[in-house]
Amino acid sequence: MSHKKHVILFKRFERFWHWSQAALIILLMLTGFRIHGLYDLGAEFLTALRIHTFAAWALVTLWVFAIFWHFTTGEWKQYIPTFDKIFLVARHYAYGMFRGEEHPYHQTVARKHNPLQRLAYLWVKLMINPIIWISGIWLLFFADWGAWPIWRQWGISLQTVAWAHTIGAYMMLIFFIIHVYLTTTGHTPAKTSDQNAMDIARRTPAARICAQA
């Protein structure tokens, strides 16, 4: 009887950070839509605003710890862009996965994200997150900062900041939908690689990792 050894692909903090971030982003989207009046369902505006603000600060705190963790552990290298197999991965998502073909990229501890994932996550961290951070904090303190002459000279108004925050939020929503959808691709939902890797943190047998490293 053979026993397969498994390794932990995503560390404990990564799993905590991933699912905590997901929960906070969902909460922020729900309260944000209520603030914009897209639905009511009995939720009061001020209540939604307070929850939104609390969740936003919680997410910022989580991001600060995540940034510190990535740089102190060297895991930031997982997001360095690479074009190795990028066209094969793109073909798989556009065509191959609908034909049941095997994914051309295999995860290892040293290479957790495929080329398209690296670009997508880098885009989120360097573009979407800063837009949401800066515009969100600006909205919170606009009553104090908005009167500064320099912002009037640049034509930055409360409406401009609000639009920037809304655009950033919808960019995050689009990423969220695509991200969730791609975790469900595969032979069956129970076998989705990325979701299971984050869920149970044990995906690749040690022998397979050694062969693919």
Residue, then its C-alpha position, 0 to 999 in steps of 0.5 A: m500500500s503506497h502512501k503519498k506525502h503531501v506538502i503545504l502549498f499555501k502557508r497558514f497566514e496566506r490562507f488566513w489573509h486570503w479568506s479574511q480579505a475575501a470576506l471583507i471585500i464581499l462585505l465592502m461591496l455589499t455595503g458600498f452598493r447600499i450606500h450608492g442606493l443600488y438596493d435597500l432590503g431594509a438596510e439603513f444608509l448610516t448603518a451601511l456607511r459605518i459597516h463600510t468604514f469599519a470593514a475598510w479599515a480592517l482591510v487596510t490593516l490586513w493589507v499592511f500585515a500582508i505586505f510586511w509578511h510578503f517582504t519579510t518572507g520573500e513571497w513577494k517574488q511569487y508576483i514577479p511577471t514571467f512570460d514562460k508558458i503564458f501563451l499556453v496558459a492563455r490558450h488553456y483558459a480561452y479554449g483548452m479547459f472547455r475541451g477537458e485538457e490538462h492545465p499546462y502549468h503545474q503549481t509548486v511551492a516555489r511557483k504558486h501562480n501561473p503567468l496570467q495569475r501573476l500579471a492579474y495579481l500584480w495589476v490588483k496590487l499596483m493599480i486597483n488596490p492603490i486606487i481604492w486606498i487613496s480615494g477611500i481615505w480621501l473620501l473619509f477626510f475630504a471635509d478636512w482636505g478638500a478645502w486646500p487650495i491645491w485641490r481646487q487648482w487641480g480641479i479635484s472635487l468630492q465628486t471626482v474622488a467619489w467616481a475614482h473610488t467607484i471605478g476602483a470598486y467596480m474594477m475589484l468586482i470584475f476581478f472578483i467575479i473572474h477569480v471566482y469563476l476560474t476557481t470553478t473551472g476543471h472537470t468538477p467543482a470538487k476538483t478545482s485546483d486554486q480553490n482547493a489549494m487555498d481551502i485544504a492547503r494540500r494539493t501536490p504530492a511531494a514526489r510530483i513537486c520534485a519532478q516539476a521543480 
